[in-house]
């Protein structure tokens, strides 16, 4: 008897099974293997265990097709009413057609969503996450769940390959997501996005706030003839390096990541790379994005630490994910040098959308080489210009003109 004849008229099965039909492994045994791990396909040695299985998994049993102990019997198990929205998911119990001393049963599944199948029960022992049984996701991926650490260890050899593949996919999804803005955020005074050129901003030692040049210039104009004050906290500016150091240490004791990064940068300029590494690590642990970028630079150059490409890429990716334009651009250069042009173009595009000039130039070069289409380049140019325009203001333009004249001795 063919599968279509055997299951003719059984509407629940036909809903899902047209192309994913229950296959015959041996005479009369119909199961659909979902993947290499064959989720929920279990060999049960006693029919009486059906009651236990039903109780564990919380299913409602329908005897529409009977379970009479004969070799032609089969029955359908539907999801319970509490999860009625999953009504397109069915489980089947089928007898083997050959008479056995102890009747044996295959538990097979036809699932509408693979992730539902993988995450509704323990991937190792099959126990469902109901009542007091709490399942936890695999540490590295979202494909499967486990009821205990022991089950996770037992299942690792079967899951390791799929886990690594999915973990890489999840990492790429996160890595290539366009950040809404750069890691520099907005100026705390004028609330306009900060320019990504660091020379156009200044950090205040007293409160560790980074102020745009426009607001710093406006503050200087306001305080002409008086002692300079911080435009944010109104603290008087330090009169010496020693006083500046004391203010910075005060912020560091308050676990200020910006102050730690600043201290690391000052040590770096003095050539004290080991101290710089220490401060950058502390700031990175507190979530400072620029500290991750600077750590990547240290691991790349081998300054204060041995060169380590793996750690360099890790810190570079963390910084890029959180919106650091230079980190994103460097990742693009790394991929380009490795011959991964498609990934490189993605990085350059994301950085260009944040207003990064070098990334636009890189996209233009790839356009000339035929790796970027005209429409994508045009979209990147528009986004780049919009990001640059968002950082402009009359106040900042005035400050830029003033500092330009000052540098030229005007």
C-alpha positions as CSV (number, residue, x, y, z in Angstrom):
1,X,0.0,0.0,0.0
2,X,1.4,3.4,-1.0
3,X,1.8,6.2,1.5
4,X,-1.0,8.2,-0.2
5,X,-3.4,5.3,0.0
6,X,-2.5,4.4,3.6
7,X,-3.1,8.0,4.8
8,X,-5.9,9.0,2.5
9,X,-8.7,10.9,4.2
10,X,-6.7,11.8,7.2
11,X,-7.0,15.6,7.0
12,X,-4.7,16.7,9.8
13,X,-1.8,14.9,8.3
14,X,-2.5,16.2,4.8
15,X,-2.4,19.8,6.0
16,X,1.3,19.6,6.6
17,X,2.5,16.5,4.8
18,X,2.1,17.1,1.1
19,X,5.8,17.6,0.4
20,X,7.1,16.6,3.8
21,X,5.3,13.2,3.9
22,X,5.9,10.7,6.6
23,X,8.4,8.3,5.0
24,X,8.5,4.6,5.4
25,X,11.6,3.4,7.1
26,X,10.5,-0.2,7.4
27,X,7.2,-1.8,6.6
28,X,4.4,0.2,8.2
29,X,6.6,2.6,10.1
30,X,5.9,6.2,9.1
31,X,8.1,9.0,10.4
32,X,9.5,12.2,9.0
33,X,13.2,12.7,10.0
34,X,13.3,16.5,10.7
35,X,17.1,16.7,10.7
36,X,20.3,14.8,11.5
37,X,19.3,14.7,15.2
38,X,15.8,13.4,14.3
39,X,14.1,15.4,17.0
40,X,11.5,13.6,19.1
41,X,11.8,10.3,17.2
42,X,11.9,7.9,20.1
43,X,11.8,4.1,20.3
44,X,9.3,3.1,23.0
45,X,9.3,-0.6,24.1
46,X,5.9,-0.7,25.8
47,X,2.6,0.7,24.6
48,X,1.8,1.6,28.3
49,X,4.5,4.2,28.1
50,X,2.3,6.3,25.8
51,X,0.4,7.5,28.8
52,X,3.6,8.7,30.4
53,X,4.8,10.4,27.2
54,X,1.5,12.2,26.8
55,X,1.7,13.3,30.5
56,X,5.3,14.6,30.1
57,X,4.7,16.5,26.9
58,X,1.2,17.8,27.9
59,X,-0.6,16.6,24.8
60,X,-4.3,15.8,24.4
61,X,-4.8,12.4,22.9
62,X,-7.4,11.8,20.2
63,X,-8.4,8.2,19.5
64,X,-9.8,9.1,16.1
65,X,-7.7,6.4,14.5
66,X,-7.7,4.1,17.5
67,X,-4.8,2.3,19.1
68,X,-6.1,-1.3,19.3
69,X,-2.8,-3.1,19.5
70,X,-3.1,-4.3,15.9
71,X,-0.5,-3.6,13.3
72,X,-2.7,-1.2,11.4
73,X,-3.5,1.1,14.2
74,X,-2.3,4.7,14.5
75,X,-3.4,7.7,16.4
76,X,-3.0,11.4,16.4
77,X,-1.7,13.6,19.2
78,X,-2.5,17.3,19.0
79,X,-1.2,20.2,21.0
80,X,-3.1,21.0,24.1
81,X,-5.6,23.9,24.1
82,X,-3.2,26.2,26.0
83,X,-1.1,26.4,22.8
84,X,-3.9,26.2,20.3
85,X,-2.2,28.7,18.0
86,X,0.2,25.9,17.1
87,X,-2.6,23.9,15.6
88,X,-0.7,23.1,12.4
89,X,1.8,21.0,14.4
90,X,1.1,17.3,14.7
91,X,2.7,14.3,16.2
92,X,2.0,10.7,15.1
93,X,2.3,7.4,16.8
94,X,2.4,4.5,14.4
95,X,2.8,0.7,14.9
96,X,5.2,-1.4,13.0
97,X,3.4,-3.6,10.6
98,X,5.3,-6.7,11.6
99,X,4.0,-8.5,14.7
100,X,6.4,-8.3,17.7
101,X,6.3,-10.0,21.0
102,X,6.4,-6.6,22.7
103,X,4.6,-4.0,20.6
104,X,6.9,-1.2,19.6
105,X,6.1,2.3,18.6
106,X,7.8,5.1,16.8
107,X,7.1,8.6,17.8
108,X,7.5,10.9,14.8
109,X,6.8,14.5,14.1
110,X,5.6,16.7,11.3
111,X,6.4,20.3,12.4
112,X,5.4,23.6,10.8
113,X,8.3,25.4,12.4
114,X,11.7,23.8,12.9
115,X,12.6,26.1,15.8
116,X,9.4,25.2,17.6
117,X,10.5,21.6,17.4
118,X,14.0,22.3,18.6
119,X,13.2,24.6,21.5
120,X,10.0,23.1,23.0
121,X,11.9,20.2,24.6
122,X,15.3,19.1,25.7
123,X,17.4,18.2,22.6
124,X,19.1,15.4,24.5
125,X,16.5,13.5,26.6
126,X,13.4,14.9,25.0
127,X,11.7,16.1,28.1
128,X,9.4,19.1,27.5
129,X,9.7,22.5,29.2
130,X,6.4,22.4,31.2
131,X,5.5,23.0,34.8
132,X,8.6,22.9,36.9
133,X,10.9,21.8,34.1
134,X,12.8,24.9,32.8
135,X,14.8,24.6,29.6
136,X,17.8,26.8,28.9
137,X,19.1,27.7,25.4
138,X,22.4,26.4,24.1
139,X,25.2,28.6,25.3
140,X,26.3,29.6,21.7
141,X,23.2,29.3,19.5
142,X,19.4,29.5,19.6
143,X,18.7,26.1,17.9
144,X,18.1,23.8,20.9
145,X,17.4,23.9,24.6
146,X,18.4,21.6,27.4
147,X,17.0,20.6,30.8
148,X,20.4,20.3,32.5
149,X,24.1,20.8,32.0
150,X,24.5,17.0,31.8
151,X,22.1,16.8,28.8
152,X,24.0,19.6,27.1
153,X,27.3,17.8,27.5
154,X,25.8,14.5,26.3
155,X,24.4,16.2,23.2
156,X,27.4,18.2,22.3
157,X,29.0,15.7,19.9
158,X,25.7,15.6,17.9
159,X,25.1,19.4,18.0
160,X,28.6,20.9,17.7
161,X,28.7,21.3,14.0
162,X,25.3,22.9,13.7
163,X,26.0,25.0,16.8
164,X,29.1,26.5,15.3
165,X,27.4,27.3,12.0
166,X,24.4,29.0,13.7
167,X,26.7,30.8,16.1
168,X,28.6,32.3,13.2
169,X,25.3,33.3,11.5
170,X,24.1,35.0,14.7
171,X,27.4,36.8,15.0
172,X,27.1,38.1,11.4
173,X,23.6,39.2,12.0
174,X,24.8,41.3,14.9
175,X,28.0,42.4,13.2
176,X,26.3,43.7,10.0
177,X,23.4,45.5,11.6
178,X,23.5,49.2,10.9
179,X,23.9,51.2,14.1
180,X,21.5,54.1,14.6
181,X,24.4,56.4,15.4
182,X,28.0,56.5,16.3
183,X,29.4,55.6,19.6
184,X,30.2,59.2,20.3
185,X,26.5,60.1,20.8
186,X,25.3,63.7,21.1
187,X,27.0,66.7,22.7
188,X,25.6,67.0,26.2
189,X,25.2,70.8,25.8
190,X,23.7,71.4,22.4
191,X,22.4,67.8,21.9
192,X,23.6,67.7,18.3
193,X,25.4,64.5,17.1
194,X,29.1,64.6,17.8
195,X,31.5,64.8,14.9
196,X,33.4,61.6,14.4
197,X,36.7,63.7,14.0
198,X,38.1,63.6,17.6
199,X,39.9,66.9,17.1
200,X,36.5,68.7,16.9
201,X,35.7,67.9,20.5
202,X,37.2,68.2,24.0
203,X,37.0,66.1,27.1
204,X,36.5,67.8,30.5
205,X,38.6,66.4,33.3
206,X,36.2,67.5,36.0
207,X,33.2,65.5,34.9
208,X,34.6,63.4,31.9
209,X,32.0,64.9,29.6
210,X,33.0,65.3,25.9
211,X,31.9,68.7,24.6
212,X,31.9,69.7,20.9
213,X,34.1,72.6,19.8
214,X,31.0,74.7,19.2
215,X,29.9,74.6,22.8
216,X,33.4,75.0,24.1
217,X,33.9,78.1,21.9
218,X,30.6,79.6,23.0
219,X,31.5,79.0,26.6
220,X,34.8,80.8,26.1
221,X,33.0,83.8,24.6
222,X,30.6,83.8,27.6
223,X,33.5,83.8,30.1
224,X,35.7,86.4,28.5
225,X,37.8,88.1,31.2
226,X,36.9,85.5,33.9
227,X,38.2,82.1,34.9
228,X,37.2,79.3,32.6
229,X,34.5,76.9,33.8
230,X,33.2,73.6,32.5
231,X,30.1,74.3,30.4
232,X,28.5,71.2,31.8
233,X,29.2,71.0,35.5
234,X,30.4,74.6,36.0
235,X,33.6,73.4,37.8
236,X,36.5,75.7,37.3
237,X,39.1,74.5,34.9
238,X,42.3,73.0,36.4
239,X,45.2,75.4,36.5
240,X,47.9,72.7,36.3
241,X,48.5,69.1,35.1
242,X,48.6,68.0,38.7
243,X,45.2,69.4,39.4
244,X,43.9,67.9,36.2
245,X,45.3,64.5,37.3
246,X,43.5,64.8,40.7
247,X,40.2,65.6,39.0
248,X,40.6,62.6,36.7
249,X,41.5,60.2,39.5
250,X,38.4,61.4,41.3
251,X,36.3,60.3,38.3
252,X,38.2,57.0,38.1
253,X,37.4,56.2,41.7
254,X,33.7,56.7,40.7
255,X,34.2,54.0,38.1
256,X,34.0,56.5,35.2
257,X,35.0,54.5,32.0
258,X,35.7,57.8,30.1
259,X,38.2,58.9,32.7
260,X,39.9,55.5,32.6
261,X,40.2,55.6,28.8
262,X,41.5,59.1,29.0
263,X,44.2,58.1,31.5
264,X,45.1,55.2,29.2
265,X,45.5,57.5,26.3
266,X,47.7,59.9,28.3
267,X,49.9,56.9,29.2
268,X,50.0,55.8,25.6
269,X,51.3,59.1,24.4
270,X,54.1,58.9,27.0
271,X,55.0,55.5,25.6
272,X,53.8,53.7,28.8
273,X,51.9,51.0,26.8
274,X,51.6,48.5,29.7
275,X,49.7,51.1,31.8
276,X,47.7,52.2,28.8
277,X,46.7,48.5,28.3
278,X,45.6,48.3,31.9
279,X,43.4,51.4,31.8
280,X,41.9,50.5,28.4
281,X,41.0,47.0,29.7
282,X,39.3,48.5,32.8
283,X,37.3,51.0,30.6
284,X,36.4,48.2,28.1
285,X,35.1,46.1,31.0
286,X,32.8,48.9,31.9
287,X,31.5,49.1,28.3
288,X,33.6,51.9,26.8
289,X,33.5,51.4,23.0
290,X,36.5,53.5,22.2
291,X,38.6,51.6,24.7
292,X,37.8,48.4,22.7
293,X,39.0,50.1,19.6
294,X,42.2,51.2,21.3
295,X,42.8,47.7,22.7
296,X,42.5,46.4,19.1
297,X,45.2,48.8,18.1
298,X,47.5,47.6,20.9
299,X,47.1,44.0,20.0
300,X,47.7,44.8,16.3
301,X,50.9,46.7,17.0
302,X,52.1,44.5,19.9
303,X,52.4,47.5,22.2
304,X,52.5,46.5,25.8
305,X,51.3,43.0,24.8
306,X,52.1,40.3,22.3
307,X,50.5,40.6,18.9
308,X,47.3,38.7,18.9
309,X,45.1,38.8,15.8
310,X,42.2,36.9,17.4
311,X,41.9,39.4,20.3
312,X,42.4,42.3,17.9
313,X,39.5,41.2,15.8
314,X,37.3,40.6,18.9
315,X,37.8,44.1,20.2
316,X,37.5,45.6,16.7
317,X,34.2,43.8,16.2
318,X,32.8,44.9,19.6
319,X,33.7,48.5,18.8
320,X,32.2,48.3,15.3
321,X,28.9,46.7,16.6
322,X,28.5,49.6,19.0
323,X,28.9,52.2,16.2
324,X,32.7,53.0,16.1
325,X,33.3,54.3,12.5
326,X,37.0,53.7,12.4
327,X,36.7,50.2,13.8
328,X,34.1,49.4,11.1
329,X,36.4,50.8,8.4
330,X,39.3,48.8,9.7
331,X,37.2,45.6,9.6
332,X,36.4,46.4,6.0
333,X,40.1,46.7,5.2
334,X,40.8,43.4,6.9
335,X,38.1,41.6,4.9
336,X,39.3,43.3,1.7
337,X,42.9,42.2,2.3
338,X,41.6,38.6,2.9
339,X,39.7,38.7,-0.4
340,X,36.3,38.8,1.2
341,X,35.1,41.7,-1.0
342,X,31.4,41.3,-0.3
343,X,31.9,41.4,3.5
344,X,34.3,44.4,3.1
345,X,31.7,46.3,1.1
346,X,29.2,45.7,3.8
347,X,31.5,47.2,6.4
348,X,32.4,50.2,4.3
349,X,28.7,50.9,3.6
350,X,27.9,50.8,7.3
351,X,30.8,53.1,8.2
352,X,29.9,55.5,5.3
353,X,26.3,55.7,6.6
354,X,27.8,56.9,9.9
355,X,29.6,59.8,8.1
356,X,33.0,58.2,7.6
357,X,34.9,59.8,4.8
358,X,37.5,57.1,4.1
359,X,34.7,54.5,3.8
360,X,33.1,56.5,1.0
361,X,36.5,56.6,-0.8
362,X,36.7,52.8,-0.4
363,X,33.3,52.3,-1.8
364,X,34.1,54.4,-4.8
365,X,37.3,52.3,-5.4
366,X,35.2,49.2,-5.3
367,X,32.6,50.8,-7.6
368,X,35.4,51.3,-10.2
369,X,36.4,47.7,-9.8
370,X,32.8,46.5,-10.3
371,X,32.1,45.3,-6.8
372,X,29.5,48.0,-5.9
373,X,26.6,48.9,-8.1
374,X,25.7,52.5,-9.0
375,X,22.4,52.5,-6.9
376,X,24.2,51.2,-3.8
377,X,26.9,53.8,-4.1
378,X,24.4,56.6,-4.6
379,X,22.5,55.4,-1.5
380,X,25.7,55.4,0.5
381,X,26.6,58.9,-0.7
382,X,23.2,60.2,0.4
383,X,23.4,58.6,3.8
384,X,26.9,59.8,4.3
385,X,26.0,63.4,3.5
386,X,23.0,63.2,5.8
387,X,25.2,61.9,8.7
388,X,27.7,64.7,8.1
389,X,25.0,67.4,7.9
390,X,23.5,66.2,11.1
391,X,26.7,67.1,13.0
392,X,26.8,70.7,11.7
393,X,25.6,73.9,13.3
394,X,26.3,77.6,13.0
395,X,28.1,77.5,16.4
396,X,30.4,74.7,15.3
397,X,31.1,76.4,12.0
398,X,32.1,79.6,13.9
399,X,34.4,77.6,16.2
400,X,36.0,75.9,13.3
401,X,36.7,79.2,11.6
402,X,38.1,80.7,14.8
403,X,40.4,77.8,15.4
404,X,41.6,77.8,11.8
405,X,42.5,81.5,12.0
406,X,44.2,80.9,15.3
407,X,46.4,78.1,13.9
408,X,47.4,80.3,11.0
409,X,48.5,83.0,13.4
410,X,45.6,85.4,12.5
